[in-house]
Amino acid sequence: MPALEALLASSHRVVAVYTQPDRPAGRGRQLTASAVKRCALDHGILVEQPLTLRDPAAVAKLASYSPQVMVVVAYGLILPRDVLSIPAHGCLNIHASLLPRWRGAAPIHRAVLAGDTMTGVAIMQMEAGLDTGPVLVEKTTPIDARDTTGSVHDRLAAMGAAALLEALEGLASGAIAPRVQPEAGVTYAAKIRKEEAQIDWRQSAEQIDRQVRAFNPWPVAQTELHGTQLRVWAAEPVDKATAARPGAVVAADAHGIRVATGNGVINLTQLQLAGRRVMSAAELLNAHALDGVVLGTPS
């Protein structure tokens, strides 16, 4: 979305916007347009929503726009070779990592989960391989100890929009030379599976903290309280040792719920019971006594 807004505010002419078909959303499961589609329509831009780009008719339609450049941001559909070859200056992808680290579907989640202290955004020329193309522009940003996937995403979205305009200007003027990605340092950011959000209290407090931050805002780290799902939206390691069983609540007050892990203690501060809103630890304690409770075990 920031990339499209930046293009619309620039001297570049957007001839069409491609986005996936409208999806059911909300309790009523009504078909809902994406934010990208709504933005394009608000600016009078033609919107195309093919089910696939492997359909010859869809490819011919795209070619009829005679694009000089195609910009791809989290489109979610594979672009075949015949599509990649349509634009005169190729297809540019805004990728949320410092390539070749974290090629693939979930680079921000994987960077936070791995404990990376630095990430960034790369404007890459697309080719048939998975995020293997040469890089035109790269911008870096630190991953703070309290950053979540959500906060890093928002920061990189703004950085990516600015980097895209820089890349387009560089391509037009010939001032930018594509940099071939090195073979060393390649890692892959596999798609996030919901089951990865389940907290294993035998892990260290540091690992669980990274899990909580990596899976905020989706799919959200979770455990069980009295056999009911308990989602953990925010937590922080505590400089404290304990001999308690992993998952055991060792202390709880308005400042948080301290839980023993395989190594250290973690303080849970924002939580959500199934079917309820997100609440503070103090609000949860008003409704649930946690003395002697071990999270993640049946009631």
N, C-alpha and C positions, 0 to 999 in steps of 0.2 A: 504493500500500500504506500509507504513512504517513497518507494522508487517510482511508482506511477505518478504520485503527486509532484515529485521533483521533475519528472519529464514533462508533465503538463504545464509546469510553471517555467520551463526553459524554452529555448528557441527551437527545440526539436519538435517535429510534428508526429504525433501518435496517430497512425492511420486505423488501427484496430486493437482491441484488447481481447485476448483469449483467456478464458477461465473455465473451470470445470462446471458441469451442469448444476443447477440449483439442487440443494439437498434438503430433506425434511429436517426441521429443527423445532425445539421447544416442545412443550407438553402436547400441543395440538398437532405436532409433526407436519406443520405446513411447509411447503416448499419455500425456501428462503434464499435470496440472492446473496452472493458473497460481497464483502466490503469492496473488493476490486471492481465487481460488476456495477455496484451502486455508484462508485466514484466515476467510472467511465461514462455511465449513462447521464450523470449529473453534468458532465462536460460535453455531452453530445457526441461521444466516441462510439463507433460501432463495436458491438460485443458479439463474439463467437463462442459457442459452448459445445464443441463436438464431443461425442462420447469417446472417440479415439482419433488419433492422428495417423492411424494406419489405413484409414479409409481413403481410397483414391480421390473421391469427391471432396473430402475435407482438405486433402493436400492441395488439390487444384484450387480450391477456394482461397486457401492461405496464399498460394503463389500469385493469385490474381491481385493481391494488394501490392505486389512488387516492393516488399520491404527492403530497405538498405541494411537494417540491423534488426534482429529480434532479441528482446531482453526477457530472460526467463528467471522467475523468482518463485520457488516452491510451487511449481505448477502441478506436480503430482502425476503427470503422464510422461511416458518415455517418448522422446523425440526420435523418430527413425532417421536414417541417413538422408533420405530424400527430402525430409523437412529441414534438417540441418544445412543442407546445401542451397536452400532457397534464397536467403538474404545475401546481398552482394558482399557485405562485410561480416557475414557469419552470425552466429548466435552467442550472446553473452549471458553468462549465468552469474548471479550474485550468490556466492557460497559463503556460509557463515563459519569459516574456519581458516586457519593458516595452512593452506595446502602445501605439501601432500598429507598433512595430518588431518584425520577425520574426514576422509572422503565418504560420501554416502548420505543416508536419510536423516540422521539425527546428530549432527555435529555439535550442537550446543549442549544437549543433554549429556553426550559422551564426554565432552571436555570438562563439564562441571563434575560429573560422576568420577572421572579419573583424577580429579584434583589438580587439573592444569591451572597454572597461575597466569597464563597469557593466552589470548585467542585473538580473533580478528575477522576481517571480511576480505574475500578475494573476488575480483572481477575476472572471470575465466572465460576464455574462448572454448565453446563446447565442441566436443568431438564424440565419436561413438563410445569410447570407454567411460566408465563411471568416474566423473570428476577428474579426468586425467589431462584435460586440455591446458594449454599455456596460460599463464597469469598475466594480465595487463596491469592491474593496480591492486595493491594490498595495503590494508590499514590494520593496525594492531590496537588492542585495548587490554588492560589487565583484568583478570577475574578476581574480584574482591572476595575475602573470606566469607562474606554474607550474601554474595550474589546468588540469585536463583537463575534457572533457565529463562524465566520470564524477564528478569531485569537485564540479563545479557542479550536476549533476543531484541528487546526494545532499543538497546544501545546500538547493536549491530545493524538494525534496520535503518536507523538514521545515518550511520556511517556508510552503509552500503549504497544508499541513495546518492550521497555526495560523491562516493568513489565511482559510481556509475557515470555520472556526468563528467568526471575527470577522465574516465576511460574513453568515453565517446568523443570528447574534445581531442584527446591524444590520438585516437584513431584517425580522426578527420585531418589533423595537422601532420600526422606522421611522427609525432614527438615521442610516442610510446612504442617500445619494442617488446613483443610478447616474450615472457620468461618461461622456458620449458621447466616443468616441475622436476625436481631431483628424484632419483629412484630411492634414495635413502629416506627413511622416516615416514613411509606410507603406513597409515592406519585407517581402518574402516569403521564408520559410525553406523552400526546396524540399527534398523528400525526398532523403536522402543516397544516392548511387549508389556501388557498390563501386569503380568505376574512378576515383573521385575520390581514393582512398587512394594511388594510384600517385604516388610522389615524382618531381617534375621537378627535377633538381639544378641546372638553370639559374635556378630561382627563388632569392630571397635566403635567407640563413640564418634571418632573422626569419619569412619566409613559411612556410618548411618547419617551423620550430618550432611555428607556429600549427597547421599541418596535423597534425603528430604529436599535439599536445594535443587538437585537435578530434576526431580519429578514435580516441581512446582512451576507452572500451574497444571501440568498433566504428566502422568496419570495420578499423581499425588501419592506419596508414601503412605502405607497403611499397615495397621496391626489389628489385634482384636482386644476388646474390653468386654469381659463377661460374655464372650462368644459373639459379640456384635462388632461390625466393622468400625474401626476408629482411624480416621485419616489424620495424618500429621502434616500440617502446612508449614510450620516453622519450629525450629529447634536449634540448640547450640550446645557444643561440648562444654562440660564443666571440668575444671582442674581439680578433680577429686578421685581418689581410688576407693574401690569397694570390693568386698568379698561376696556380695549378694549375687544371687542367681541372675543370669542375663534375662532382662525383661521385667525384673522385680522393681516396683516403685519403692525407692528408698527415702524419698521425702516429697512433700507436695504442699504448696502454698500459693498465694496470689502471684508469685514471681515465676511459677512454673511447676512442672511435674518432673522430678528427677528420676531417671530410670537407669538401672545398671545394665551395662553391655558386656561384651566379651573382653573389653579393655577400656575401662573408664566409665564415666557417667555422662548422660546427655539430658539436657533440660528441654522438655517439650512446652512450647508457649502458645501455639495456635493449633486448635484441633477441631475435628468435625465428626460427630456421630452420624451413622447412616440416616439419611433423610432429614438431617438437621442443617442449620446454618453453621458457618465457621464461628468458633467461639474461643475466647481466651481460656487459659488454664483455670483461672479463678472462677469463670462461669461454669466450667465443667465440674469443678469441685463442689460447687453449690448444689449440684444434682446427684453427684456420685461420690461415695466414700471410697478412697483408694487404699486404705490401710491393708497391708498384706496382699495386695493385688499383684499378679504377674501378668504383664501384657503378652498377648500372643498365645495364650493358652485357653482351652475351653473353660466355660464357667462351671 
